[in-house]
Amino acid sequence: MRMDCRIAGVAALMILVAATGAPLKAETLKAETSSVLACDTLVNLRVLMGSGDRATAEAALPGHPGCRRIQRDRIGTAEHRAMVGGAPFECLTVTGEGLCAWVWP
C-alpha cells in the first residue's frame, strides 16, 4: 500500500510537469535560488513586475535602471515593509550597501 502511494505521487508529478510543458532545468533552478531580483525603490520593482511574469522581467532587467540581481547570501533582514494591493513587499538589507533593496516576493 505504501509503495502504491509513492508511485501515485511520482506519476502525479510527471503529469504536472508534462501538463505545464516546462520541465525545470538545473541551471534555471540554481539561478533562481542563488540570487533574487531587487530594485532600489518599490516603484521600480512594481514597474519591473508589470512587465509580466518573472521570466519576462528577467529579460527586461537591463532596461530597468535601479533593478538588478543580488546574490541571496548578501540579503539580510527586513528594513521596511509595505502592502500593495494585499501583497506584501520588503526592503531587505544588502551586505556591503548602504540602502536596502526591494525584493521580488
C-alpha positions, 0 to 999 in steps of 0.5 A: 500500500505504501509503495502504491502511494509513492508511485501515485505521487511520482506519476502525479508529478510527471503529469504536472510537469508534462501538463505545464510543458516546462520541465525545470532545468538545473541551471534555471533552478540554481539561478533562481535560488542563488540570487533574487531580483531587487530594485532600489525603490518599490516603484521600480520593482512594481514597474519591473513586475508589470512587465509580466511574469518573472521570466519576462522581467528577467529579460527586461532587467537591463532596461530597468535602471535601479533593478538588478540581481543580488546574490541571496547570501548578501540579503539580510533582514527586513528594513521596511515593509509595505502592502500593495494591493494585499501583497506584501513587499520588503526592503531587505538589507544588502551586505556591503550597501548602504540602502536596502533593496526591494525584493521580488516576493 
